[in-house]
Amino acid sequence: MDGVTFGTKHSYRDFGLILSSKDISLPKPKTKTVEVPGADGVLDLTEVLTDDIKYQNRPLSFNFTVVDPMASWSAVLSEVTNYLHGRKMRIYMDWDRNYYYEGRCTVNKFKSNKRTASIVVDCDCNPYKVEKNSASDPWMWDTFSFVDGIIYLNKTTVSGVKTVTLINRRKIVSPTFTCSAAMTATFNDVTYNLPKGTTTILDVRLQEGENIITFRGTGTVQIDYKGGSL
């Protein structure tokens, strides 16, 4: 039975709710334009301050049918409302099992007639859905998607010079490097010092697609980041 997991509780297995319909809306781009007197069109400043388009939050809405007897409807509503109303949590969908959304949930409405009852849950979520597993997690066949799955490079050995390709999804992210010894990393012609231990370099921003990084030194480096998709 397909359903939705809010935090740690599943809509059907924990609450007995059947998912009747869903609305997974896309986030609206944050655009900025300026009218220029005497010129055609507008001046588009959307990407002037950043290297990417920014988005508003995305709304999600789920309509559930209550399958419990009428005498239990009030108890089911209270159980669901007490658990998630107004709370921020991760949202996992059975049909998109490699990702999760994160946002604030509200019980929007409860409707009933003599035979059935329904509960609508709305969520105000971050624009990107995020991969459950990060690049440093072990790769597993059971959950791998042969449609859009990525096999990440999560650890490499450096002996002198080593160039690697990191593949990223739509959301720009900064990876974390865990080095067994001090070394350097060159990205987009800029070289950064990586001390022994764990370091996140915010100026290393992985774009969608292939990203080339060259390490210099001796040791192992583990690379960790989570991809995000619209």
N, C-alpha and C positions, 0 to 999 in steps of 0.2 A: 504494500500500500504506500504509494508516494505521499510524501508529506514534507513538513518543514521542521527543522530542529532550531529552537530558540534557546541559545546558551547550551544547556545540557539536556533539555527535555524535548521530546519529539511530539509533534501535534497529534499523531494517532496513537502511538505506543504508550504515551504518558497521559494524554488528556482524552483519548477516544474521539478526536475530531477528524472528520473526513474533509480533505481539501476539495472544495467545489470549484473554485476559480482563483486565478491569480493575475496580478498586474505588475509586471516588472518594467518600470519606466526607465528611460535613459536620462542621465543628468544633462541639464542645459548648460551649454558653454557660457562662460563669463566673458562677454564681448564688450569692447569699449571702442566707440567711434566718435569722431568729432566732425561737425560740419565745417567746411572750409569755404568762406564766402568767395564767390567768383570762380570756383572750381567745380568740376563735375564730381558727383559721388561724394564719398566721405573719406576721412583719414582713419584708417583702421589701426588702433593702438593695442589691440588685444594681446599681442605677444611682445610688446616693447620691453617690459620689465622682466620677463621670464623667457626661458627657452622652450616653453610648451604652453598649450592651451590649458587654462584652469576651468574647473567645472563646479557647478552648484551641487548640493546633495541630490541624491536620487530617491524618489519615493517608491516604496514597495507596498502592495496591498494583497492580503490573503483573505478569502472568504471560506469559512469552515462550516460544515454542517455537524450539529450535535447529534450523535446516534444514541445517547443514553435516554432512558425513559423520561417522560415529562416531569416526574417528581424529582429528578436529579438535575434538571436544567439550571436551577439557581446555584446549586453546589458547583457544577462545572464552570459556570461563569465566574464565580468567586475564585475558584482555584486558578483559572487562567489569568484573571485580572490581578490577583495577588502576586502571581509569579512574574508577569512581564509588563504590566501597565506602567508606562513612564520610565522603564529601565533601558539602559544601553547594554546591548549584548551582541554577540556574534550570531548570525543567521545562516544556517546551512540548508540547502535544498537537495532533496534526494536525487533529482534529475540533473544536478550540476555539482557532482560530489567532490570535485577537485578544488572548489572555491568556497569562500564564505563572504558574506556581506557583514558590515558592522554598522549599527545605528540604534536609535532610540525607538522603542516600540510602544504603541498605544492600542488599547482595545477601543475601537472606534464606535462600534454599535453592536447591539444584541437584538435580534428580531425573532419573533416566534409566532406560530399560529397553533391550531389545535393538534397538528401532526408533527411539525418539524420546528427546529430552532437553528439559528445561524449566528456565528460570531465573526466579526470583521476585525482583523488585526492590521494596522498600518505601521509602517516603519520608515523613519527618516534616516537614510543611510549615507555613508561616505560614497563618493561617486564611483570608485573602483571596487570591484570584487577582487579579493586577494586569494592567492593560492594557499591551500591548507599547509602544504609542505614547503619548506624553504629549500634553497639550492644545496644546503649542506646536509639535508636529510637523505637517508638511503633511498635509492631508486627502487620502486616496487612495480612489478608487472600488474598486480591485481587492480591497482587504481589508475594505471597509466592510460591516457587517452590517445588512441591512434589517429584521432582527428586533428588535435591541436596540441598534443603533449610535447614537452621539451625535456630532453635528457641533459641536465645541467652538469657542468664541470664543477665539482665541489672541492676537490683537493688535487694539488699538483706538486711535484718535486722540482726544485730549482737547483741547478748545478752550473753556475755561470750565468747564462742568459736563457730565459724561457719565455716565449710568446704564446699567449693563450687567447682563445676567443670565448667571450661570455655572451650568451644569448639572453635577451630580456624581452618581456612583453610590453604592452602599451604604456604602462605607468613607469615614469622615470624614477629610478631608485639609486641609492648609494650603498654599495656593498660593504660588508665587514670582512676584514682580513685577519686571520689568526696565523701568525708566523712562528715557526720553531726557532728562528734566528732573525736578526735584523737584516733587512734587504731593502731594495727600492722597487717602485712600480711606476712605469711610464704610461700615461693615458692621454691621448690627444696632444702629444708632444710636450707634456708637462710631467716632470719627475717628482715623485713624492717619497719621503722616507717612511718605511714601515718598521717600527721597532719590534723586538720580540714580544709576543703576546697578541692581544686583540685590538684592532684599530679600525675605526670607521672614518673615511675621508669624504666629507660632504661635497668636496669639489669634484670627486669622481662620480659622475652622474651617468648611469647606464641608460642609453637610449633604446628605443624599440628596435629589435633586430640584433645584428652582430656588433660587438664591442671588443676592440683589440687592446690588450694590456700586456706589457713586457716587464717581466721581473728580472732583477739582477741580484745575485747573491748565492748563498748556499743554504738549503734547508727545504722545509715543506711549508706550504701555505694553503690554508682552508679558506674558501670564498663562500660567503653566505649572503643571500638576499632573497626577498620574496617578490615574485612577479604579480602584477595587477592588470586586470583587463576590464574594459567597459561592458 
